[in-house]
Amino acid sequence: MYRFLLTSRWWGINAFVLLAIPFCIFMGSWQLSRFEGRVQDHRSATEQAENGAKEAARPLAELLPVDKATSGRRATVTGRYGDQLLVPDRELDGKQGFYVLTLLRTDSGKALPVVRGWLPGNVDAKKAPAPPSGEVTVTGALQASETPGDNGVSAQGGLPRGQTAAISAASLVNLVPYRLYDAWVTLDKGDSGMTAVPAAAPDGTGLDLKAFQNLGYTGEWFVFAGFVVFMWFRLLRRELEFLRDAELGLTPDGEGEGEESVAASPSGV
């Protein structure tokens, strides 16, 4: 009864099933590993942020370039404050406000963006305290350049003069006359009464939408594998039912009428 499994049609069906199931399982396992990797990165980033706040600050040059290992570490750098910009639409403790970003010109010839603090309400240059004059040494958490559109960073363009949507060398290069570090620092303590901005976890280490997309894709691939198995058994069952009906002389509607008409014809045509 199962000889039909050796037909070319069923050879093709079986080959597809045998290839599809391992592929779906592999893809599901890979997506699951991506999710688990993000969970582990999130734990490591959280632990690093907690430990970094207790560690002694290190010179900026020792922590560059910024990566997952150095993001959130406390850095110290000396220079003189220059141009000041405001970063609108930044939320802190459930309230809307803006960052006060000041460029720190260092002896290296480059400027380091420094977030001196956060202020509530709409952007207002009059509310932003002027930076200290003279040489200063700042200490804060090192951060990687932001990417517009990621992690709540606005991708808005055409902002008024003196504002920037993202804190990144690519965004600031056309706004200030300095060469820039591809990094920024948020002060440990807010300057001039402003609220300090907490360090953020580096991109790809948080339990964000992308992480849960990986988990969702995991479920989808395993469901696909189950669906392939279900369809194979359904096709097998239908084939067996058709063979049993044929052995009993049962045929689908219409086929019996055709046979009776042929038998009634004297010439058999």
Backbone bond lengths (Angstrom), bond angles and torsions (degrees), N, CA, C in turn:
res aa  C-N    CA-C-N  psi(-1)  N-CA   C-N-CA  omega(-1)  CA-C   N-CA-C  phi
1 M - - - 1.459 - - 1.524 111.76 -
2 Y 1.316 114.71 -27.48 1.459 118.65 -177.06 1.524 112.56 -95.19
3 R 1.323 116.40 14.34 1.462 118.54 179.69 1.525 112.41 -65.66
4 F 1.336 116.15 -22.08 1.468 119.21 -179.39 1.537 111.45 -62.47
5 L 1.345 115.96 -20.05 1.465 119.04 179.37 1.524 111.70 -66.51
6 L 1.348 116.08 -15.87 1.463 119.84 -179.80 1.526 112.64 -94.00
7 T 1.331 116.74 1.75 1.463 119.40 178.14 1.522 109.79 -74.23
8 S 1.325 116.07 159.64 1.472 120.47 -178.19 1.528 111.39 -60.51
9 R 1.326 116.82 -35.91 1.469 120.45 179.39 1.520 110.90 -61.51
10 W 1.329 116.00 -45.77 1.453 119.30 -178.29 1.527 112.46 -76.95
11 W 1.326 116.51 -26.28 1.463 118.62 172.50 1.528 109.53 -59.87
12 G 1.336 116.24 -42.49 1.461 120.27 179.05 1.524 112.16 -65.88
13 I 1.353 115.96 -42.59 1.464 119.87 179.29 1.532 110.54 -63.27
14 N 1.353 115.65 -45.52 1.460 119.00 -178.39 1.526 112.20 -65.28
15 A 1.332 115.42 -39.51 1.470 118.96 179.04 1.525 110.48 -62.89
16 F 1.334 115.88 -41.99 1.468 119.62 178.94 1.526 110.40 -61.59
17 V 1.336 117.43 -45.75 1.467 121.38 -178.78 1.517 110.71 -62.96
18 L 1.349 116.55 -44.98 1.462 120.43 -177.97 1.534 112.45 -64.69
19 L 1.332 116.72 -26.78 1.467 120.17 177.54 1.530 111.49 -88.42
20 A 1.321 116.64 -36.73 1.462 120.50 -174.34 1.527 112.03 -70.05
21 I 1.334 117.75 -41.73 1.460 119.98 -176.00 1.530 112.03 -63.53
22 P 1.350 119.81 -50.80 1.474 118.53 177.97 1.534 112.24 -61.61
23 F 1.341 116.70 -35.09 1.467 119.29 -179.98 1.527 110.09 -64.93
24 C 1.326 117.19 -45.15 1.467 120.71 179.65 1.528 111.18 -63.31
25 I 1.328 116.50 -41.60 1.463 119.98 179.09 1.522 110.90 -65.20
26 F 1.340 115.65 -40.62 1.466 119.64 178.84 1.521 110.87 -62.62
27 M 1.341 116.96 -46.98 1.456 120.77 -178.73 1.526 111.03 -65.50
28 G 1.332 117.32 -39.16 1.458 120.53 177.34 1.520 111.48 -63.88
29 S 1.325 116.97 -42.66 1.460 121.05 179.04 1.528 110.99 -65.51
30 W 1.340 115.99 -37.72 1.463 120.06 179.21 1.529 110.88 -65.69
31 Q 1.330 117.19 -44.43 1.463 120.36 177.62 1.527 110.56 -63.37
32 L 1.327 117.44 -37.79 1.456 120.74 178.22 1.524 110.69 -64.51
33 S 1.329 116.41 -39.48 1.464 119.74 178.68 1.527 110.98 -66.17
34 R 1.353 116.24 -33.99 1.467 119.35 176.20 1.524 110.39 -64.04
35 F 1.322 116.72 -43.17 1.465 120.63 178.78 1.526 110.60 -64.07
36 E 1.337 117.00 -45.67 1.458 120.21 -179.95 1.527 110.76 -62.92
37 G 1.345 116.37 -35.29 1.457 120.14 177.45 1.525 111.66 -64.57
38 R 1.331 116.17 -40.37 1.465 120.02 177.86 1.525 111.29 -66.79
39 V 1.334 116.80 -37.25 1.462 120.45 177.14 1.521 109.90 -62.65
40 Q 1.336 115.98 -44.28 1.460 120.19 179.71 1.523 110.79 -65.64
41 D 1.328 117.23 -41.49 1.470 120.73 177.30 1.523 110.98 -61.52
42 H 1.354 115.69 -38.56 1.461 120.23 179.06 1.528 110.42 -63.57
43 R 1.319 115.86 -43.63 1.468 119.40 178.76 1.527 110.57 -63.72
44 S 1.338 115.60 -44.04 1.464 119.48 -179.53 1.523 111.54 -64.04
45 A 1.355 115.92 -40.78 1.466 120.04 179.88 1.525 110.75 -65.44
46 T 1.337 116.18 -39.25 1.466 119.69 178.93 1.522 110.90 -65.19
47 E 1.331 115.72 -45.40 1.458 119.83 178.40 1.522 110.66 -63.92
48 Q 1.337 116.58 -39.20 1.459 120.55 -179.43 1.520 111.01 -65.12
49 A 1.350 116.14 -40.23 1.464 119.90 179.31 1.523 110.66 -64.56
50 E 1.350 116.13 -39.89 1.462 119.63 179.59 1.524 111.05 -68.19
51 N 1.331 115.84 -42.82 1.466 119.51 -179.70 1.527 111.31 -72.81
52 G 1.343 115.38 -34.36 1.461 119.42 -178.00 1.513 112.16 -64.07
53 A 1.337 116.51 -34.09 1.465 119.68 179.84 1.524 111.57 -67.50
54 K 1.337 116.87 -21.88 1.459 120.82 -178.89 1.529 111.81 -96.08
55 E 1.311 117.66 -17.08 1.457 121.39 -177.35 1.515 111.44 -75.52
56 A 1.310 114.81 155.02 1.462 120.09 175.40 1.525 109.27 -70.28
57 A 1.311 116.19 141.87 1.463 120.80 179.87 1.525 110.52 -66.96
58 R 1.326 115.67 143.24 1.460 121.41 179.01 1.522 109.64 -115.53
59 P 1.331 117.76 154.22 1.466 120.08 177.88 1.528 111.14 -56.48
60 L 1.312 115.58 143.38 1.466 120.88 -176.75 1.520 111.81 -54.37
61 A 1.325 117.64 -42.41 1.466 121.50 -175.68 1.518 112.34 -59.71
62 E 1.328 117.79 -28.17 1.462 121.11 -178.58 1.527 112.61 -76.71
63 L 1.325 117.04 -15.16 1.466 120.84 -175.10 1.524 113.28 -107.14
64 L 1.306 117.06 -0.50 1.461 120.36 -179.79 1.518 110.71 -96.34
65 P 1.366 117.80 150.14 1.465 127.37 -5.18 1.531 111.47 -73.81
66 V 1.317 115.84 158.34 1.460 120.95 -177.90 1.519 110.05 -73.61
67 D 1.319 116.28 129.62 1.467 121.49 174.66 1.519 107.85 -141.80
68 K 1.321 116.40 -170.78 1.460 119.89 -177.77 1.529 111.89 -62.47
69 A 1.337 116.38 -27.58 1.463 120.13 -177.87 1.521 111.85 -78.32
70 T 1.330 118.11 -28.79 1.470 120.51 -175.78 1.522 113.58 -107.75
71 S 1.329 118.13 -15.11 1.461 120.30 178.95 1.526 110.04 -63.16
72 G 1.317 116.54 129.01 1.451 121.66 -178.42 1.516 113.91 93.45
73 R 1.327 117.73 -11.77 1.459 120.70 177.66 1.527 109.82 -70.50
74 R 1.328 115.12 149.68 1.456 119.69 179.88 1.526 109.71 -80.17
75 A 1.310 114.10 127.25 1.464 121.29 -178.98 1.521 109.33 -120.25
76 T 1.313 115.80 152.04 1.453 121.01 176.04 1.518 109.01 -129.52
77 V 1.313 116.10 141.64 1.456 121.00 -177.74 1.528 108.95 -153.96
78 T 1.312 115.74 146.84 1.459 121.67 -178.05 1.526 110.04 -113.73
79 G 1.316 116.66 142.67 1.453 120.99 178.78 1.516 111.29 179.51
80 R 1.314 115.47 -162.24 1.462 121.74 178.57 1.525 108.80 -126.97
81 Y 1.323 115.61 134.35 1.454 120.37 -179.53 1.534 110.66 -68.16
82 G 1.348 114.38 141.65 1.451 121.27 177.85 1.514 111.48 -123.51
83 D 1.327 116.54 -124.42 1.467 121.20 -176.96 1.529 111.40 -61.57
84 Q 1.326 114.59 148.19 1.460 121.09 179.08 1.520 110.19 -123.18
85 L 1.345 116.30 135.57 1.457 123.12 -179.93 1.522 109.42 -128.31
86 L 1.294 115.88 160.24 1.465 121.72 177.59 1.525 109.14 -115.04
87 V 1.317 116.10 141.54 1.467 122.12 -179.07 1.522 107.82 -113.75
88 P 1.337 118.07 103.89 1.471 120.83 -174.58 1.526 113.55 -76.74
89 D 1.337 114.56 168.82 1.473 122.86 172.86 1.519 112.84 57.95
90 R 1.318 115.97 48.24 1.461 120.46 175.97 1.527 109.65 -114.62
91 E 1.319 114.93 125.37 1.466 121.16 -176.35 1.518 110.98 -96.50
92 L 1.323 115.60 139.80 1.458 121.54 177.12 1.524 108.41 -144.89
93 D 1.324 115.84 124.82 1.474 121.80 -178.85 1.527 111.37 55.23
94 G 1.347 116.61 38.79 1.456 121.21 176.39 1.515 114.73 77.74
95 K 1.326 118.02 6.95 1.456 121.73 179.89 1.525 110.59 -116.21
96 Q 1.329 116.30 145.16 1.462 121.39 178.80 1.525 109.49 -85.49
97 G 1.320 115.03 143.73 1.456 119.88 179.12 1.510 110.37 -169.19
98 F 1.321 116.03 -151.37 1.468 119.94 -178.72 1.527 110.03 -150.94
99 Y 1.334 115.03 154.01 1.456 121.66 176.42 1.527 109.42 -88.60
100 V 1.320 114.55 149.63 1.463 120.67 170.44 1.526 106.88 -105.66
101 L 1.303 115.56 111.53 1.472 122.78 -174.04 1.526 109.51 -110.68
102 T 1.322 116.53 123.19 1.458 120.96 -179.09 1.522 109.39 -124.30
103 L 1.319 116.58 137.61 1.466 121.47 -179.77 1.520 110.10 -84.82
104 L 1.325 116.22 124.55 1.463 122.29 179.16 1.532 108.61 -99.21
105 R 1.311 116.33 112.59 1.471 121.43 -179.11 1.521 108.92 -84.03
106 T 1.338 116.11 123.03 1.460 121.03 -175.89 1.525 110.74 -105.80
107 D 1.340 114.82 171.32 1.467 120.34 180.00 1.523 112.19 -67.20
108 S 1.336 117.34 -16.73 1.464 120.76 179.99 1.534 111.94 -72.42
109 G 1.340 115.79 -12.72 1.460 119.58 -176.78 1.508 112.60 95.45
110 K 1.341 116.76 -7.81 1.454 121.23 177.66 1.527 110.29 -102.40
111 A 1.319 114.71 160.13 1.461 120.61 177.31 1.523 109.49 -112.53
112 L 1.331 115.74 140.27 1.454 121.97 179.79 1.536 109.26 -108.73
113 P 1.328 118.31 121.60 1.469 119.90 174.91 1.533 110.01 -65.17
114 V 1.315 116.31 128.36 1.462 122.14 -179.19 1.524 108.74 -124.95
115 V 1.326 116.12 121.11 1.464 120.65 174.64 1.518 107.15 -85.47
116 R 1.321 115.14 106.66 1.472 120.47 -176.06 1.518 112.19 -80.00
117 G 1.353 117.11 -16.66 1.450 118.89 178.22 1.510 112.55 161.78
118 W 1.336 114.69 -177.56 1.468 123.15 -177.53 1.505 109.37 -123.88
119 L 1.338 116.28 142.82 1.458 122.02 177.09 1.526 109.06 -127.43
120 P 1.319 118.07 141.11 1.467 120.23 -179.70 1.519 111.85 -78.31
121 G 1.348 114.77 161.05 1.458 120.16 174.72 1.516 113.26 92.92
122 N 1.326 115.16 -170.37 1.462 122.02 179.56 1.529 111.06 -74.11
123 V 1.308 114.99 156.80 1.458 120.71 -179.21 1.525 109.48 -62.46
124 D 1.315 114.58 128.15 1.461 120.26 179.52 1.526 108.06 -150.16
125 A 1.325 115.94 111.32 1.461 120.00 -178.14 1.525 112.12 -60.73
126 K 1.335 117.14 -27.59 1.471 120.56 -178.89 1.527 111.23 -69.32
127 K 1.334 116.60 -25.31 1.463 120.64 -179.08 1.523 111.89 -82.13
128 A 1.326 117.15 -18.59 1.461 120.97 -175.94 1.525 110.34 -81.05
129 P 1.340 118.35 119.90 1.466 120.66 179.98 1.530 111.51 -64.04
130 A 1.308 115.91 142.99 1.464 120.49 176.65 1.522 109.72 -67.87
131 P 1.314 118.45 147.41 1.467 120.55 -179.90 1.523 111.43 -72.76
132 P 1.324 116.90 156.11 1.462 120.17 176.67 1.529 110.82 -61.46
133 S 1.315 115.88 147.66 1.462 120.25 177.66 1.521 110.08 -92.29
134 G 1.320 115.68 163.73 1.455 120.48 179.33 1.515 112.25 79.94
135 E 1.320 114.75 -175.11 1.466 120.17 -178.33 1.524 110.29 -76.24
136 V 1.326 115.41 132.97 1.462 120.74 179.36 1.520 109.50 -132.07
137 T 1.320 115.94 154.86 1.465 122.20 173.52 1.520 107.26 -116.87
138 V 1.316 115.66 120.68 1.459 120.09 -177.37 1.524 109.73 -108.51
139 T 1.323 115.14 150.61 1.462 121.97 178.91 1.522 108.30 -134.97
140 G 1.319 115.69 130.82 1.455 119.10 179.56 1.512 111.72 -172.10
141 A 1.326 115.46 -177.67 1.465 121.95 -177.77 1.527 110.41 -81.21
142 L 1.306 115.45 128.73 1.464 121.25 179.20 1.525 109.85 -75.77
143 Q 1.325 116.94 136.61 1.460 122.51 -178.38 1.528 110.58 -131.93
144 A 1.336 115.86 148.48 1.462 120.79 176.11 1.523 109.44 -79.32
145 S 1.317 116.65 155.29 1.457 120.97 177.34 1.514 110.38 -57.09
146 E 1.317 115.79 140.30 1.458 120.94 -179.58 1.527 110.78 -78.50
147 T 1.323 114.47 155.13 1.464 121.44 175.65 1.518 108.40 -113.42
148 P 1.331 118.30 118.91 1.464 120.38 -179.74 1.525 111.52 -54.94
149 G 1.327 115.56 132.69 1.458 120.43 179.42 1.509 114.19 94.83
150 D 1.339 118.66 -11.00 1.460 121.74 -179.66 1.519 110.72 -107.85
151 N 1.346 115.01 143.89 1.462 121.64 175.10 1.521 112.89 51.85
152 G 1.319 115.84 40.04 1.458 119.95 175.46 1.508 114.94 80.71
153 V 1.326 117.59 3.58 1.462 120.56 179.07 1.521 109.21 -77.08
154 S 1.303 117.00 126.27 1.458 121.20 -177.08 1.521 111.10 -67.22
155 A 1.331 115.18 142.50 1.468 121.09 175.20 1.529 110.48 -104.94
156 Q 1.334 115.64 14.63 1.459 121.04 -176.73 1.521 111.33 -64.23
157 G 1.308 115.83 137.42 1.455 121.63 177.19 1.510 110.46 -112.85
158 G 1.330 116.24 175.93 1.456 120.44 177.13 1.512 114.35 67.43
159 L 1.338 117.49 32.24 1.457 120.52 178.95 1.532 110.53 -74.00
160 P 1.316 116.87 156.37 1.469 120.02 178.05 1.524 111.52 -60.07
161 R 1.289 115.78 159.89 1.462 121.62 178.42 1.533 109.68 -57.93
162 G 1.319 115.34 136.38 1.454 119.68 179.49 1.520 113.50 92.05
163 Q 1.340 117.25 7.29 1.459 120.53 178.75 1.532 110.15 -128.12
164 T 1.322 115.39 153.93 1.462 121.75 175.27 1.522 108.53 -142.97
165 A 1.323 116.71 142.83 1.461 120.47 -178.12 1.523 112.13 -82.09
166 A 1.336 116.65 -34.44 1.464 121.24 -176.67 1.519 109.75 -126.42
167 I 1.321 115.13 148.76 1.462 120.89 177.29 1.518 107.70 -97.11
168 S 1.294 116.13 92.80 1.463 121.16 -178.78 1.519 108.79 -156.07
169 A 1.324 115.54 152.97 1.454 120.02 179.20 1.522 110.78 -60.30
170 A 1.347 116.38 -37.03 1.468 120.30 -178.81 1.522 111.62 -64.23
171 S 1.335 116.91 -34.88 1.460 120.95 -178.85 1.523 111.99 -81.47
172 L 1.319 117.18 -30.79 1.458 121.25 -174.11 1.521 114.15 -91.04
173 V 1.337 116.31 -16.89 1.464 119.21 -172.72 1.526 112.69 -60.12
174 N 1.317 116.74 -29.88 1.471 119.72 179.44 1.525 112.95 -92.48
175 L 1.351 117.12 -0.12 1.459 120.69 -176.72 1.522 113.57 -106.68
176 V 1.328 116.46 -21.98 1.467 120.15 -177.95 1.529 109.37 -130.18
177 P 1.329 117.80 151.36 1.468 121.45 -176.15 1.522 113.72 -89.73
178 Y 1.335 117.64 34.29 1.454 120.36 -178.28 1.521 110.84 -123.31
179 R 1.321 114.05 156.64 1.457 118.46 165.09 1.521 107.08 -76.36
180 L 1.320 116.53 143.48 1.464 120.19 -169.36 1.525 112.37 -120.99
181 Y 1.325 114.64 148.36 1.462 120.48 167.98 1.527 108.22 -75.32
182 D 1.327 115.65 143.86 1.461 119.95 176.37 1.525 108.40 -86.38
183 A 1.331 114.53 62.32 1.461 122.45 -177.77 1.525 107.26 -172.27
184 W 1.336 116.25 171.54 1.458 120.26 172.84 1.513 108.80 -152.99
185 V 1.316 115.01 167.15 1.463 121.16 -176.63 1.518 109.18 -128.70
186 T 1.342 116.37 138.41 1.463 121.72 171.70 1.518 107.52 -109.23
187 L 1.328 116.84 124.86 1.452 121.80 -172.85 1.527 112.06 -62.02
188 D 1.339 114.82 146.97 1.464 120.37 176.40 1.526 110.70 -60.51
189 K 1.335 115.36 -39.81 1.460 121.37 -179.43 1.525 108.86 -125.78
190 G 1.329 115.27 133.25 1.450 119.07 179.87 1.524 111.55 -58.57
191 D 1.314 115.87 137.79 1.458 121.72 -178.20 1.526 110.30 -84.26
192 S 1.331 117.38 142.32 1.468 124.07 173.78 1.526 112.85 54.62
193 G 1.345 116.13 40.92 1.454 120.40 176.08 1.514 115.33 83.13
194 M 1.315 118.25 -0.23 1.463 120.70 178.02 1.528 110.17 -76.57
195 T 1.340 115.98 161.23 1.458 121.21 178.99 1.522 109.89 -84.05
196 A 1.333 116.22 130.46 1.458 120.02 179.15 1.525 110.60 -65.46
197 V 1.315 116.06 141.33 1.464 122.12 179.10 1.529 108.71 -92.23
198 P 1.327 119.24 120.34 1.470 120.45 -179.01 1.526 111.56 -67.02
199 A 1.312 114.81 150.28 1.463 119.73 178.03 1.515 110.37 -67.33
200 A 1.309 116.56 144.83 1.468 122.41 178.51 1.517 109.98 -102.72
201 A 1.324 116.06 150.96 1.466 120.59 177.04 1.520 109.29 -68.77
202 P 1.333 118.30 146.11 1.467 120.26 179.11 1.517 112.23 -62.60
203 D 1.336 116.45 156.43 1.458 121.60 -179.68 1.525 110.74 -56.45
204 G 1.334 115.08 140.38 1.460 120.49 176.17 1.507 114.42 83.35
205 T 1.361 118.23 6.26 1.459 119.67 -179.21 1.521 112.43 -114.66
206 G 1.308 117.55 -4.21 1.457 120.04 -177.68 1.520 112.40 -97.35
207 L 1.329 115.63 162.09 1.461 121.06 175.48 1.522 107.80 -85.46
208 D 1.327 115.49 70.95 1.453 121.97 -176.39 1.521 110.08 -98.47
209 L 1.330 115.66 -168.11 1.464 120.89 -178.47 1.520 111.66 -59.14
210 K 1.334 117.22 -38.88 1.459 120.27 -179.04 1.521 111.38 -62.38
211 A 1.333 116.06 -38.38 1.465 119.34 179.99 1.523 110.70 -63.03
212 F 1.327 116.96 -45.06 1.457 119.85 -178.53 1.534 111.61 -75.37
213 Q 1.341 116.82 -20.92 1.464 119.18 171.14 1.522 109.69 -65.41
214 N 1.333 116.99 -41.36 1.464 120.33 176.20 1.519 110.89 -58.81
215 L 1.337 116.78 -41.40 1.465 120.31 179.55 1.521 110.31 -66.77
216 G 1.336 117.05 -39.37 1.459 120.45 177.95 1.522 111.98 -65.06
217 Y 1.348 116.88 -41.58 1.464 120.66 177.64 1.529 110.69 -63.58
218 T 1.325 116.65 -34.20 1.473 120.10 177.17 1.524 110.23 -57.84
219 G 1.328 115.81 -49.90 1.457 119.96 178.93 1.517 112.57 -61.80
220 E 1.336 116.85 -39.23 1.461 120.03 -179.07 1.523 111.65 -62.57
221 W 1.337 116.98 -44.20 1.466 119.78 -178.09 1.528 111.41 -65.42
222 F 1.331 117.29 -39.24 1.467 119.15 178.46 1.528 110.94 -69.51
223 V 1.335 116.72 -33.76 1.462 119.83 175.08 1.523 110.23 -65.33
224 F 1.324 117.24 -40.69 1.470 120.70 177.23 1.523 110.84 -59.40
225 A 1.346 116.47 -42.67 1.467 120.22 179.13 1.529 110.15 -60.91
226 G 1.330 116.70 -44.60 1.456 120.18 178.12 1.515 112.43 -64.53
227 F 1.335 116.76 -36.50 1.461 120.79 179.52 1.522 111.09 -65.86
228 V 1.332 116.65 -38.77 1.473 120.47 178.04 1.524 110.39 -61.40
229 V 1.341 116.04 -45.13 1.467 120.32 178.96 1.524 110.24 -63.05
230 F 1.330 116.86 -43.45 1.463 121.51 179.96 1.525 111.17 -60.19
231 M 1.336 117.84 -45.25 1.462 121.40 -178.73 1.527 111.25 -66.54
232 W 1.362 116.34 -35.79 1.467 119.02 179.32 1.529 109.75 -63.50
233 F 1.323 117.33 -45.92 1.466 120.63 179.09 1.521 111.10 -66.05
234 R 1.308 117.09 -34.20 1.468 119.63 179.31 1.524 110.46 -67.47
235 L 1.332 116.94 -43.50 1.466 120.25 177.91 1.528 110.66 -64.09
236 L 1.345 116.38 -40.52 1.464 120.89 179.10 1.532 109.71 -61.95
237 R 1.320 116.82 -44.34 1.460 120.31 -179.18 1.526 111.22 -63.50
238 R 1.322 117.07 -41.76 1.463 120.06 179.39 1.524 111.14 -64.73
239 E 1.332 116.34 -37.63 1.469 119.75 179.55 1.527 110.29 -65.97
240 L 1.341 116.51 -42.05 1.462 120.34 179.44 1.530 111.18 -65.78
241 E 1.324 116.71 -40.28 1.464 120.32 178.22 1.524 110.54 -63.81
242 F 1.318 117.60 -38.53 1.456 121.23 178.76 1.530 110.81 -64.34
243 L 1.345 116.76 -41.71 1.460 120.38 179.53 1.531 111.51 -66.12
244 R 1.326 117.02 -40.66 1.467 120.28 178.05 1.523 110.58 -63.31
245 D 1.329 116.90 -42.39 1.462 120.53 178.40 1.522 110.86 -62.18
246 A 1.337 115.88 -39.37 1.463 119.45 179.82 1.523 110.96 -65.90
247 E 1.363 116.67 -39.10 1.474 119.64 178.63 1.523 111.59 -65.39
248 L 1.327 116.40 -30.45 1.467 120.85 179.55 1.523 112.63 -87.42
249 G 1.314 116.74 0.12 1.447 120.46 179.54 1.508 113.70 81.00
250 L 1.324 115.74 11.61 1.456 119.71 178.83 1.518 109.48 -88.78
251 T 1.338 115.47 135.37 1.468 120.44 179.85 1.512 108.80 -132.14
252 P 1.300 117.28 156.55 1.469 119.98 177.52 1.518 111.24 -60.05
253 D 1.337 117.28 157.60 1.468 122.94 179.33 1.522 110.99 -55.44
254 G 1.348 114.13 133.95 1.464 119.15 177.16 1.500 112.92 104.89
255 E 1.373 115.84 -33.54 1.453 117.98 -177.73 1.526 110.71 -71.84
256 G 1.345 118.94 -36.41 1.461 122.07 -179.34 1.505 111.50 -66.73
257 E 1.352 117.77 -37.89 1.453 121.12 179.77 1.520 111.12 -63.64
258 G 1.311 116.07 -36.11 1.464 119.60 179.76 1.509 110.92 -66.89
259 E 1.345 116.87 -39.02 1.459 120.00 -179.24 1.512 110.70 -68.10
260 E 1.381 116.73 -39.34 1.461 119.70 -179.44 1.515 110.74 -65.89
261 S 1.328 118.15 -37.74 1.484 120.24 179.81 1.499 111.76 -66.36
262 V 1.378 115.82 -36.17 1.453 119.01 179.33 1.523 110.34 -68.86
263 A 1.354 116.77 -40.16 1.467 120.44 179.73 1.517 112.19 -66.10
264 A 1.338 118.59 -31.38 1.454 122.21 -178.14 1.523 112.25 -77.85
265 S 1.307 116.62 -18.01 1.464 118.67 -178.40 1.528 110.44 -77.93
266 P 1.394 118.58 127.17 1.462 120.75 -178.36 1.506 113.35 -57.04
267 S 1.332 116.53 -36.38 1.462 119.59 -176.26 1.520 111.79 -89.80
268 G 1.362 114.23 -8.31 1.476 116.43 -179.89 1.494 112.10 80.03
269 V 1.363 120.36 13.97 1.459 122.93 179.74 1.513 109.49 -125.84
